[in-house]
């Protein structure tokens, strides 16, 4: 792969990883979509309404760091 193509590929991957759909977050958290919707509804996770709900990578990291080792009810 040429250097320019490699750089373009890295940019595309980065953009794809900035936003996650609810099903993607559910898969990452090893849970189901309903649990993710509950986390959003209860205010544990902030989501963007862009057609469908999206969660930013930064928000997902914040959630994991804040609730690491704690029970989320």
CORQUIGI-V772574 format. One record per pair of residues at least 6 apart in sequence whose C-alpha atoms are under 8 Angstrom apart, sorted by sequence separation. I is the first residue (numbers start at 0). GAP is how many residues later the second one is. D is the distance in Angstrom with one decimal. If there is no record, write none. Layout:
I/GAP/D
I/GAP/D
//
This chain:
25/6/5.1
38/6/5.6
39/6/5.9
46/6/5.9
47/6/5.1
25/7/5.4
39/7/6.6
46/7/5.4
47/7/6.3
24/8/8.0
46/8/4.8
47/8/8.0
22/9/7.5
25/9/7.6
45/9/6.7
46/9/7.3
22/10/5.6
25/10/6.1
44/10/7.7
21/11/6.1
24/11/7.2
45/13/6.7
21/14/6.5
44/14/6.9
21/15/7.4
44/15/7.3
44/18/6.5
43/19/7.1
24/30/7.6
20/31/7.6
21/31/6.6
20/32/6.4
21/32/6.4
20/33/4.7
21/33/7.3
19/34/5.4
20/34/6.4
18/35/6.0
19/35/5.1
18/36/5.6
19/36/6.2
18/37/4.5
19/37/7.0
17/38/5.6
18/38/5.9
17/39/5.1
16/40/6.8
17/40/7.8
//
